[in-house]
């Protein structure tokens, strides 16, 4: 399966926060949107990194005064991306190797989406259900015309 397949079936919007936002604001965006990951932009709309729930938890563990930190203080800047024609196996390998739950999808250096580990699980389970149905039809001899 290709990354494009996943992007075609999920909500298209990409949630962003500003690097100058306080961490608390990013956490509120996560709660409101029901997400755990966002793109960090500068004031001009350029992508500067990402922020995740994990980044916020690590900041809480490592800093005495978390309230004084901004998103840019804790964001991840070494972000990996794939293309829409890459396979889900490629994405799984990247997530495993880099211990990340999100991978950016870019086409011609333009961000077009984000694939999460939850997206991969959903599509893997969907494929298992299809395969199981086909095997049942094969075993029972139904499904032939």
C-alpha positions in Angstrom: 0.0 0.0 0.0 1.1 3.5 -0.8 1.2 6.6 1.5 -1.1 8.3 -1.0 -3.8 5.8 -0.2 -3.7 6.8 3.5 -3.8 10.5 2.7 -6.8 10.1 0.4 -8.8 8.6 3.3 -8.0 10.9 6.2 -8.9 14.4 7.1 -6.9 16.8 4.9 -6.1 19.6 7.2 -2.7 20.1 8.7 -2.8 21.6 12.1 -0.1 24.2 12.9 1.1 26.3 15.8 3.5 29.2 15.9 7.0 28.8 17.3 6.4 31.8 19.5 3.3 30.2 21.1 3.7 29.1 24.7 3.7 25.3 25.2 0.4 25.5 27.0 -1.2 26.9 23.8 0.1 24.0 21.8 -1.3 21.6 24.4 -4.7 23.4 24.2 -4.7 23.0 20.4 -4.0 19.3 20.8 -6.9 18.9 23.2 -9.3 21.0 21.0 -8.4 19.2 17.8 -8.0 15.7 19.3 -4.5 15.4 18.1 -1.0 14.8 19.5 1.2 16.4 16.8 1.4 19.7 14.9 3.6 21.5 12.5 5.5 24.5 13.9 5.5 27.6 11.7 7.2 30.9 11.9 5.1 34.1 11.6 5.5 34.0 7.8 3.9 30.5 7.3 7.2 28.7 6.8 7.6 25.3 8.5 10.3 25.3 11.1 9.7 21.9 12.9 7.1 19.8 14.7 5.8 19.5 18.2 4.3 16.4 19.8 2.8 15.4 23.1 6.1 13.6 23.7 8.0 16.8 23.3 5.8 18.5 25.8 6.1 15.7 28.4 9.9 15.8 28.0 9.9 19.5 28.5 7.9 19.1 31.7 10.4 16.5 32.9 13.5 18.5 32.0 12.6 22.1 33.0 11.6 23.7 36.3 9.7 26.6 34.7 7.9 25.1 31.7 5.5 28.0 31.6 8.3 30.2 30.3 9.1 28.0 27.4 7.8 28.5 23.9 7.0 25.9 21.3 10.3 26.7 19.4 12.3 25.9 22.6 11.1 22.3 22.6 10.1 21.5 19.0 11.8 18.8 16.9 13.7 20.2 13.9 15.3 17.0 12.5 12.0 15.9 10.9 11.9 13.1 8.4 9.5 13.0 5.4 8.4 10.6 2.7 6.6 11.0 -0.6 3.1 10.0 -1.5 4.4 7.1 -3.7 6.4 5.6 -0.9 5.1 2.4 0.7 3.6 2.0 4.1 6.4 -0.5 4.8 8.9 2.4 4.3 7.0 4.6 6.7 6.8 1.7 9.3 10.6 1.3 9.0 11.2 5.0 9.5 8.9 5.1 12.5 10.7 2.1 14.1 14.2 3.3 13.4 13.6 6.9 14.5 11.2 6.1 17.3 8.6 8.5 16.0 4.8 8.3 15.7 4.4 10.7 12.8 6.0 11.2 9.4 5.5 14.2 7.1 4.5 13.6 3.5 5.9 16.0 1.0 5.6 16.3 -2.8 7.9 18.7 -4.6 9.1 20.0 -1.2 5.5 21.0 -0.4 3.9 19.5 2.8 0.8 17.6 1.7 0.0 15.6 4.8 1.1 13.7 7.9 0.9 9.9 8.4 0.6 8.7 12.0 1.2 5.3 13.5 -2.6 5.2 14.1 -3.2 5.7 10.4 -0.9 2.8 9.6 -2.7 0.6 12.1 -6.1 1.5 10.8 -5.1 0.6 7.2 -3.3 -2.6 8.3 -6.5 -3.7 10.1 -8.7 -2.8 7.1 -6.4 -4.8 4.8 -6.6 -7.8 7.2 -10.4 -7.6 7.2 -10.4 -7.6 3.4 -7.9 -10.5 3.3 -9.9 -12.5 5.8 -13.1 -12.0 3.8 -11.4 -13.2 0.6 -10.0 -16.2 2.3 -13.4 -17.2 3.7 -15.0 -16.9 0.2 -12.2 -19.0 -1.2 -12.5 -21.7 1.4 -16.3 -21.8 1.2 -16.3 -21.7 -2.6 -18.4 -18.6 -2.7 -17.7 -15.4 -4.5 -17.2 -17.1 -7.9 -19.3 -16.0 -10.8 
